[in-house]
Amino acid sequence: PPRSTLFPYTTLFRSVPDYSQDEDGVDRVKVLMATPNLIVFEAFRPSGETDRMHMHKDHHSVAYQKEGRVRMTIGSETFEVAPGDTYHHPMGVKHRHKSLEDSIRIEVKYYPEGNAIESWNRLAAGSN
């Protein structure tokens, strides 16, 4: 599908408002807000899908589980996340989650050094 431009922050930002943009090849993502230091998005993950264990060198993440259950691993801890739960994976800490049901989360990525939009574009393109 064609990509649209999110405003007013930049014309470089790629956004697809219908959950059709993949992050890490697993989630379908709808970006809700973008600033130089923050990306806020809603992500849908189908039941049974698991991302690879990974970490991010440039941002922290906080997520609110809106629907469905997931099994989350952050560092050496593994736990189940249910609707209404919130979790945090700090910058530089390995994490992964498996969707136990179709799930939706709201996630805020905080980039302390800025460049959130450029970094997000690399992440969404699979090159970060």
C-alpha positions as CSV (number, residue, x, y, z in Angstrom):
1,P,0.0,0.0,0.0
2,P,1.1,3.6,-0.5
3,R,2.8,5.3,2.4
4,S,1.6,8.6,3.7
5,T,3.4,11.4,5.5
6,L,2.8,12.1,9.2
7,F,2.8,15.8,10.1
8,P,3.8,18.3,11.5
9,Y,7.1,16.7,12.6
10,T,8.7,15.7,9.4
11,T,8.1,14.7,5.8
12,L,10.8,11.9,6.2
13,F,8.5,9.9,8.5
14,R,6.8,6.9,6.9
15,S,3.4,6.0,8.4
16,V,0.6,3.6,7.3
17,P,-2.6,4.2,9.2
18,D,-4.0,0.7,8.7
19,Y,-1.7,-1.6,10.7
20,S,0.1,-2.6,7.5
21,Q,3.7,-1.6,8.5
22,D,5.8,-4.3,10.1
23,E,8.1,-3.7,13.0
24,D,10.6,-6.6,13.3
25,G,8.5,-8.5,10.7
26,V,5.9,-9.6,13.3
27,D,3.8,-6.6,14.3
28,R,1.4,-4.5,12.3
29,V,1.8,-1.0,13.5
30,K,-0.2,2.2,13.5
31,V,1.9,5.3,14.6
32,L,-0.1,7.6,16.9
33,M,2.5,10.3,17.5
34,A,6.1,11.1,16.6
35,T,8.5,13.8,18.0
36,P,12.3,14.1,17.9
37,N,12.4,12.1,21.2
38,L,9.2,9.9,21.2
39,I,7.5,7.4,19.0
40,V,4.0,6.3,20.2
41,F,2.3,3.5,18.3
42,E,-0.4,0.8,18.6
43,A,0.8,-2.6,17.5
44,F,-1.3,-5.7,16.6
45,R,0.4,-9.1,16.9
46,P,-1.4,-12.3,15.8
47,S,-1.7,-15.2,18.1
48,G,1.4,-17.4,18.2
49,E,3.8,-14.9,16.6
50,T,7.2,-14.3,18.4
51,D,9.8,-11.8,17.7
52,R,13.5,-12.6,18.0
53,M,15.4,-11.8,21.2
54,H,16.7,-8.3,20.6
55,M,17.7,-5.0,22.2
56,H,17.8,-1.4,21.2
57,K,20.9,0.8,21.7
58,D,19.1,4.1,21.3
59,H,15.7,4.0,23.1
60,H,13.7,2.8,26.2
61,S,10.2,1.4,25.7
62,V,7.1,1.3,27.9
63,A,4.1,-0.6,26.7
64,Y,0.5,-0.9,27.8
65,Q,-1.3,-4.2,26.9
66,K,-4.6,-3.2,25.5
67,E,-5.9,-6.6,24.3
68,G,-4.8,-10.2,24.4
69,R,-2.1,-12.0,26.4
70,V,1.6,-12.3,25.7
71,R,4.6,-14.1,27.2
72,M,7.2,-11.4,27.7
73,T,10.9,-12.0,28.3
74,I,12.9,-9.0,29.5
75,G,16.5,-9.8,30.5
76,S,16.4,-13.0,32.5
77,E,12.7,-12.7,33.5
78,T,9.8,-14.2,31.7
79,F,6.2,-13.4,32.6
80,E,2.7,-13.3,31.2
81,V,1.2,-9.9,30.3
82,A,-2.6,-9.5,30.3
83,P,-4.9,-6.7,29.3
84,G,-4.3,-3.6,31.5
85,D,-0.7,-4.5,32.4
86,T,2.2,-2.2,31.7
87,Y,5.8,-3.2,31.2
88,H,9.2,-1.5,30.5
89,H,12.3,-2.7,28.7
90,P,15.2,-0.4,29.2
91,M,17.6,0.6,26.5
92,G,20.3,-2.1,26.0
93,V,18.3,-4.9,27.7
94,K,17.4,-7.9,25.5
95,H,13.7,-8.7,25.2
96,R,11.2,-10.7,23.3
97,H,7.5,-11.5,23.4
98,K,5.2,-14.2,22.1
99,S,1.6,-13.5,21.5
100,L,-0.6,-16.1,23.3
101,E,-3.7,-14.6,21.7
102,D,-4.3,-11.9,19.1
103,S,-3.0,-8.9,21.0
104,I,-2.8,-5.1,20.8
105,R,-0.4,-2.9,22.8
106,I,0.3,0.8,23.0
107,E,4.0,1.4,23.1
108,V,6.0,4.5,23.8
109,K,9.7,4.5,22.6
110,Y,11.8,7.2,24.3
111,Y,15.0,8.3,22.5
112,P,17.1,10.3,25.0
113,E,19.5,11.5,22.3
114,G,16.8,12.4,19.8
115,N,16.6,11.2,16.2
116,A,13.5,9.2,17.1
117,I,11.9,9.5,13.6
118,E,15.1,8.6,11.7
119,S,15.7,5.6,14.0
120,W,12.1,4.5,13.7
121,N,12.3,4.6,10.0
122,R,15.4,2.3,10.1
123,L,13.7,0.0,12.6
124,A,10.5,-0.2,10.5
125,A,12.6,-0.9,7.4
126,G,14.3,-3.8,9.1
127,S,17.8,-2.2,9.1
128,N,18.2,-1.4,12.9
